[in-house]
């Protein structure tokens, strides 16, 4: 029989501790070397920065690399006359619900050659076209009051605002009833004009041309700060000097009398 001496837990722990100490010493030595290297690099960068002159003029080639000429913007309205314009909010039926198309200027434009009138509306700021169609006859472009609002009307048209002609249902909403009446009057007149243009051009009545004013940037005036009126300072009265009265004990007063 052979007997093997088993190693105690104490002997195993000593060996493990020794190996761990070797690993620890090797890692710590490497980490300190890395720290010294980083500190040396930082000192080198600081030395370079200290040598740079803060008042030195920066020189560079500031010549124009590309000269971009001004390109005229083509809106498609150059050959048309503006006969009506109004600020409105436009809606469209999408997926069975009214979806807002945005606020903007709704225009009625008359072509100078064909004399046909179309409706055009762009969103404010983005200038995206949200409505673009000719004013056609029944059953299209027939204004219908919107239920639940006395300042809105509905109509259907073959719209080309998204490139392809699709039948869309629009609604326009304005702020007052007078503006709505003005919109309906001009809309129906333009629609009647397109009808007479095909059937009896001799009865056409040309609407006057509107001149669209360009919005100019107005310089903002700086408001002057109004300083509050300073009240005159009231003269300060001199404070009375404090007087101190020395009272002697009766025994001292008698002694003073005898001495005198």
ABEGO torsion letter per residue (X at the ends): XBBBBBBBAAAAAAAAAAAAAAAAAAAAAAAAAAAAAAAAAAAAAAAAAAABBAABBBBBBABBABBBBBBBBBAGAAABBBABBBBBBBBBBBGGBBBBAEBEBBBBBBBAAAGBBBBBBBBBGAGBBABBBBBBBOABGBBBBBBGBAABBBBBBBBAAAGBBBBBBBBBBBABAAAAAAAAAAAAAAAAAAAAAAABAAABBBBBBBBBBBBBBBBBBBBBBBBBBBBBBBBBBBBBBBBBBBBBBAAAAAAAAAAX
